[in-house]
């Protein structure tokens, strides 16, 4: 059976940064592990959330367990899933909870938990015409911080695409995420198909992937998977609380025949590396045959419950430049370029 479950989680509560909208200058609230001002670590509360997420996923009642793990390359995402991945690896390698016949709560014996970094899942930065947003962390850099998560094999995998450093519109973000998810689903489907050719029918188990990313891309992922794009992008349809978990179940091959409108675009400067070279037709049907959201931002396992929800609130444009009119508002401060829409 092909990939049938996708889990989406947002990074835990993190430290903040500021940006001067007039100059494009980023400054971190505290020094960041990578030196990138837009790549902060988790707060102590965020670390606690990451361990609660791990306990939830590793619990024997959680099914199906992840078969592969993908993440945005940013520090806070890897830090969030570190306890989960390390615990799943420990259980898997000990053999105490491995399954070959789809037992509930068991880890598939063919699971691989070395994290696959995908730039196509990375943070959203608003479009700009006069400066570059901070660059994405590299795999080599992240391997120094997370040696238990990243292996030579996982680091050898090139990303499907790399977003433009000049940022994106909301529409371009959705199409970027669609392109990345289409490639991820195709990659895992191919791996599962090759694996199951060697297995008897009774050993072909339900397969799931875990993806860790950021608020805006995760909302876009929910829309891209289901194929449901609201007329107003600020509609609060998919919940993205810190360390919350959403679950999507595949509809099946028949859904891929549905018609969907498409006015596809990627931001200028987006670099396609391993993708098919075009944005998939996801509106009205969803990528990979379409998916249904069966768990929307579950936070029942978090001691603090649902925290720091987020939603779009119009485009985030940085188009004035340092020579903008003196009447413009002063530099904004906050956690991101979208702080004004963050619900604390």
N, C-alpha and C positions, 0 to 999 in steps of 0.2 A: 504494500500500500504506500502511496506517496506521502510526502509531508502533509499532515492534516491539522496541526495546531501551531499557532504562533503566539508566544507570550511577549508582551511589550512592557517594559518598565522604565520609569524615569529615574535619573540619578537622584540620590538623596539630597537633603538640605546642604547647601554649599555656602562658601564664603562669596563675597561680592566683588564687583569691580565698578569703575565709573568710565564714562566716555564723554569727551568734550565734542559735542555734535558739530562745532564750527571747525575744528581742526582734525578730527578723527583720532585724537590721542586717547589711548586706553591706559588706565591706571588701576592696579590691583589694590584692594583694601589691605591685604597682607601679602608678603612675598609668596609666589606660587612655586610649586615643586619643579615646574619646567621652565620658569622664567617668563612664560607667556602670560600677560596680564588677564587674558580672557580664559585662562585655564586653571581656575582655582581648585583647591582641595575641598573636601567635605568638612562641615563643622562637626563637633563631637556628636551633636544630635543626628547628623546625617550618617555618621559611622554607626550609631546605634540602629538607625533604620536599616542600614545595609545588613547587619547581623540578624535583624528580625525578618528581613526578606529571605535570607539564607535558610533560616530555621523553617520558614513556611514552605519553601520549594523542596527542601530536603526531607520534609516530613513524609512518612509512609502513605499518608492519605492524599498527597498531591500527585495527580496523574493526568496526562502522561508526563514523565520527567523529560527535561530538555535532552535532545540528542546532539545538537550543535549549539554554539553560543556565538552571537555577533554583537559588536559594540561600536559605537562612535569612538574615534580615537582619543577623545578628550579625557584628561586625568580623572575628573569626577565620575565619569561613567565606569571606567575600569575599577576605580576604588569602590564604587557601589556594588558591583557584581563580584568583587574579589572573594568575600566570604562564601558566597553561593558556589562559585566555581571551585574553590578549594575544598569545600565540604563534599560536593558531588564527586570530585576527583578522589577524595579519600575513601568514600563509600565504594566507588567504582573499582578502585585499585585493590581494596581489601576483599572484594568479592562478597561482602556481607549482604548486599541488597541488589544483586544483578539479576536481570531476567532475560531469558531468550524466547519466552513464549507470551509476552505481553501481560504479565502479572501486574495487577494494580499497584501503583506506588513503587515499582521496581525500575531500576536503571537498565536501559537496553545495553547488552554487553558489547555492542558495536558503537556505543556513544563515544564522542571525542570532545573533550572539554577545553582544549587549548582555544583561547578566544580569537576570533577572526575579526580584525579591525576593518571597518568599512567607512571610508570618508563620506560616502553617499548618505550616511545616517547622521552626519555631524550637525553641529549647532547652526541655527539660522541667524544670519546677519542681514540687516536691511540693505537695500541697493544704495550705492554711492557712486559718484562720478569724479571724486577728487582724492580719494585715499584708499589704501588696501586695509582690509580687516586683518587681524592677527592670523598667522598661518596655522594650519592644523598640526598637532603634534605628529611626529613620525613614529613608525613602529620601532625603529632602533632606539629612539629616545624612551618610549614607553616600556620597552623590555628591561631597561635599567631600573625602572620603578616597580615593575610587576613581573619579575622573572617566573613566578609560579603560574602566571596566566598565559604568557606568550612563549611559544616554542619556535624553533627555527622553521618548522614546517608552516605554522600559522603565519609567521612573519613573511614567508616567501610568497604568500598569496597577495597578488596585486589588488588594489581596490577596484571596484567596478567603475567608479568615477570620482573626480575630485572637484568640489564646488568652486565657483569663482570667488576670488578674494575681494571682488568688488560688490559682493552681496547679491541678494535676490529679491524679487517681488514675491508676494504670497503665492501667486500662481506658479512662478518658477520653482519655488520651494516644493510645492506639491508634485510637480513633474519630475524634479530631481529625486525625490523620495520614491516616486513610482518606478523610475528607472532602476534605482538601487534594489528595491524590493523584488521587482521582476527578476533581476539577476540572481538575487539570493535564493528565491524560491526555485528557479531553474537549476541552480547549482546543487541545492540539497535534493531536489527531485532526482537529478541524475545520479547522485551518490547513493540514494536509497534504491533506485532501480538496479544499479550495478550490484549492490549488496544483496538484494533479494533474489537475484538470479542464482546465487549460490546457496540459498536457504530453502528448506521445505516450507510449504504454505503455513504450517502451524507455528513457525518461528518468525513470521513477518508481523512485526509489532507496529503499534501506533507511533508516529514520529512527530517530534515537536522541536521548535527552535526558540531560544530565548534571545531577545534583542534589548539592549540598553541604549537609550538615547536621551534627547532633550525635549522640553515641552512642545515647542512649535513643530519640530519634525514628527513627534509622536502623534499630535493631532492630525497632521497631514497623513501619517501612516494609517490611522484609523479610516480616514476617508478614501485613501488609495486602495486599501484592502477590501473595503465594502463597496467601493465604487460610488459612494454617496457624497457628492460635493454640494454643500448648501449654497443657496443664492447669496447669502451673506456670510463671508468667511468668519465673522465674529461669533457666529452661532456656537453655543456651548454644547457640542454633541459628544465629544470624547474627553473623558476625564484624565488629567495628567498630573495627579498629585505626586509629591516627592516620594519615591520608592514604592508607589502604587503599582498594581499589576493588572493589565488588561489581557483578556484571552480571546483569540479569534479562531474559529473553526472553519475549515474549508467547505465550500458548498458542493464542489464536485465539478467534473469536466463539463457538464451540460451548461453551467453558468457562463462558460467562456464564449458561448455563441451569442450572447445578448448583444444588442446594438448599444453603442455609447458614443456620445459626441466628444470631439476632441479638438482643442486648439492648443496644441502642445508647444512648449517653449522651455529652453534651458537658458540660464543667465549667460551672457557673453563672457567667455573666459572659463566656463566649466570644461573640465578636461575629461573626456571619455577614455577610459583605460581598457576595461574588459567588457563593457556593456555592448548591447547589440547595435549601438550607434543611433538609436532613436527612442523617443519617449513612447511607452506602451499605451494603447488605448484603454485607459482604466475607468474613465467616467461612465457611470451607468452599469458597470459590471465588476470592476475590481481586477487587480493583477492576479495572475496565476489561477484563473477560473472563478475568483471571487470568494470572499470570506464573510462570515457572520460574527458580530461581536457578541459573545456570550458572557463576558465579564468585563465591565467598564470601570476601570480604575479602582479595583478592589483594594481597600486599605484595612480590612478587618483584622489583619495580622499585625498591624503596627500599633504600638502602645499609644502613640500620639494621634492615631486616626488619620483622617484625610487632612493634608496640610499643603499650603502654597499652590492652590490650583491656579491655572493660567488659561487665558483664551486670547485669540487674535483681537486686535482693536484697530484695524486699519493698517495701511502700509507703514513701514518704518523706512523713511527715505532720508538720505544724507546727501543732499544735492546742492547745498548753498556754497560750501567751500570756505576757506579762510578769508575770502574777500567779500563775504556776504554783507548785506546792508547792516549798519550799526543798530538798527531798530530791532534786529532779531533777538530772540530770547537768549539769555546767557546759557552757558554749558549746562547740560543736564547731569544729574548725578543719580546713581541707583545701581541695581544689580546688573542690568543689561540694557540694551537699547530699547527693550520692551518693558521696562520696569513699570511704566505707567499703567500697564494692564495686568500686572501681577497682583493676585489676591493673597494677602498675607495670612 
